[in-house]
Amino acid sequence: MRVTVVGASGEFGSVLSDILQRRGAQVTRAHRATGVDAVTGSGLAQACEGADVVVDATSLLSRSGDESVRFFGAVARNISIAAEAAGAAVVFLSIYGASDPVVNRKMGHYRGKAEQETVYAETLGGTATAVLSTQWYSLAQKFLSMLTFGPIGAAPRMLSRPAAVEDVAEMFADVVLDTARPARVTVAGPAVMDLADAAKAIAAQKGSPRFVFGVNYGGPGLRSGGLVPDHPDAITETTFDQWLARR
């Protein structure tokens, strides 16, 4: 199977590309360094030519809702066009709960992912496959890196069912390589936990920052279970303690 991974240089896309290659797929890694700009569409048609599946693993580091909506909307439209021209299926990565207005109202990145889902539904008529992942353990570390000031750190209170990114990528690869793939697949970690607690455990292991506080951020939807799927289609194996031990 020939697979084009758009966003192959990112945290998820790079891991996924390696997994797909290890499983025997012919992988084209499409990102800016290889001459592909998914936002403008430059180089995208060439990267998707001959592909059986086009993967949207793009990401954006921005808190701006407007910027996120523009980015993910443009990428979804351009990938839809390129995939249709190549006769390829589309599998894209999204976040469980991101399309819920109660969850994304104050979360710019989630609003962008909601736009992504909407655009694929409109342009491909529901034939694109959405893999909806819960948050990753590494997100807690990112919060700490952004919200640490001397000995004091903070992390949003987010009730989730987080997972190791490598586990999610393995399950995503299962979907990509399955020619009878469904329209939606939800992937969740093994246990429900607050990402603020994960951040505290990471800081304790590292010894810094000394104090980590959970803060209310992003609205009540993030703290009340809006990010926790009741019946995920796939459950990853690596626990938070196992992930923490191997860091």
Long-range contacts (C-beta under 8 A, 24 or more apart in sequence): 1-25, 1-26, 1-52, 1-53, 1-176, 1-177, 2-26, 2-28, 2-50, 2-51, 2-52, 2-53, 3-27, 3-28, 3-51, 3-52, 3-53, 3-54, 3-55, 3-176, 4-28, 4-30, 4-47, 4-48, 4-51, 4-53, 4-54, 4-55, 4-88, 5-29, 5-30, 5-55, 5-57, 6-30, 6-31, 6-36, 6-38, 6-44, 6-47, 6-54, 6-55, 6-56, 6-57, 6-58, 6-75, 6-79, 7-31, 7-38, 7-55, 7-56, 7-57, 7-58, 7-59, 8-34, 8-57, 9-33, 10-57, 10-58, 10-59, 11-59, 11-138, 11-165, 12-57, 12-59, 12-93, 12-165, 12-168, 12-169, 12-172, 13-55, 13-57, 13-58, 13-59, 15-165, 15-166, 15-169, 16-55, 16-57, 16-169, 16-172, 16-173, 19-169, 19-170, 19-173, 20-173, 20-176, 20-177, 23-173, 23-177, 25-176, 25-177, 38-74, 38-75, 38-78, 38-79, 39-71, 39-74, 39-75, 39-78, 40-74, 40-78, 41-78, 41-81, 41-82, 44-78, 44-79, 44-82, 45-81, 45-82, 45-85, 45-86, 47-82, 48-79, 48-82, 48-83, 48-85, 48-86, 48-88, 49-86, 50-86, 51-83, 51-86, 51-88, 52-88, 52-89, 53-88, 53-89, 53-90, 53-91, 53-176, 54-79, 54-82, 54-83, 54-86, 54-88, 54-89, 54-90, 54-91, 55-90, 55-91, 55-92, 55-93, 55-172, 55-176, 56-90, 56-91, 56-92, 56-93, 56-116, 57-92, 57-93, 60-109, 60-112, 62-108, 62-109, 62-112, 63-108, 63-109, 64-108, 65-107, 65-108, 65-111, 65-112, 66-108, 67-108, 67-112, 68-108, 68-109, 68-111, 68-112, 68-113, 68-115, 69-111, 69-112, 69-115, 71-112, 72-112, 72-113, 72-115, 72-116, 72-119, 73-112, 73-115, 73-116, 73-118, 73-119, 75-116, 76-115, 76-116, 76-119, 76-120, 76-123, 77-119, 77-123, 80-119, 80-120, 80-123, 80-124, 80-128, 81-123, 83-124, 84-124, 89-127, 89-128, 89-129, 89-181, 90-120, 90-124, 90-127, 90-128, 90-129, 91-128, 91-129, 91-131, 91-172, 91-175, 91-176, 91-181, 92-116, 92-120, 92-128, 92-129, 92-130, 92-131, 93-131, 93-133, 93-172, 94-130, 94-131, 94-132, 94-133, 95-132, 95-133, 95-134, 95-135, 95-227, 96-132, 96-133, 96-134, 96-186, 96-187, 96-188, 96-227, 96-229, 96-232, 97-221, 97-226, 97-227, 97-228, 97-229, 98-132, 100-221, 100-226, 102-219, 102-220, 102-221, 102-226, 103-218, 103-219, 103-221, 103-222, 103-226, 103-227, 104-221, 105-219, 105-221, 106-217, 106-218, 106-219, 107-218, 107-219, 107-222, 126-183, 127-183, 128-183, 129-175, 129-181, 129-182, 129-183, 129-184, 129-185, 130-183, 130-184, 130-185, 131-171, 131-172, 131-175, 131-184, 131-185, 131-187, 132-184, 132-185, 132-186, 132-187, 132-229, 133-163, 133-168, 133-172, 133-187, 133-188, 134-160, 134-161, 134-162, 134-163, 134-187, 134-188, 134-189, 134-227, 134-228, 134-229, 134-232, 135-160, 135-162, 135-163, 135-195, 135-227, 136-162, 136-163, 136-164, 136-165, 136-168, 137-162, 137-163, 137-164, 137-165, 137-189, 137-198, 137-240, 137-243, 137-244, 138-165, 139-195, 140-195, 140-196, 140-198, 140-199, 140-202, 141-199, 141-202, 143-195, 143-199, 144-199, 144-202, 144-203, 144-209, 144-212, 148-208, 148-209, 150-209, 151-208, 151-209, 151-210, 151-211, 152-209, 152-210, 152-211, 152-212, 152-213, 153-199, 153-203, 153-209, 153-211, 153-212, 153-213, 154-212, 154-213, 154-214, 154-215, 155-195, 155-196, 155-198, 155-199, 155-200, 155-212, 155-213, 155-214, 155-215, 156-195, 156-196, 156-214, 156-215, 156-216, 156-217, 156-218, 156-222, 157-194, 157-195, 157-196, 157-214, 157-215, 157-216, 157-217, 157-222, 157-223, 158-194, 158-195, 158-196, 158-218, 158-222, 158-223, 158-227, 159-192, 159-193, 159-194, 159-222, 159-223, 159-224, 159-225, 159-227, 159-228, 160-189, 160-192, 160-193, 160-194, 160-195, 160-227, 160-228, 161-188, 161-189, 161-190, 161-191, 161-192, 161-193, 161-227, 161-228, 161-229, 161-232, 162-189, 162-193, 162-195, 162-198, 162-240, 163-187, 163-188, 163-189, 163-190, 163-236, 163-238, 164-189, 164-236, 164-238, 164-243, 166-238, 167-236, 167-237, 167-238, 168-236, 171-234, 171-236, 174-234, 182-233, 185-233, 185-234, 186-229, 186-231, 186-232, 186-233, 186-234, 187-232, 187-233, 187-234, 187-235, 187-236, 188-228, 188-229, 188-232, 188-234, 188-235, 188-236, 189-235, 189-236, 189-238, 189-240, 190-235, 190-236, 190-237, 190-238, 190-239, 191-239, 191-240, 192-228, 193-240, 198-240, 201-240, 201-244, 202-244, 202-247, 205-244, 205-247
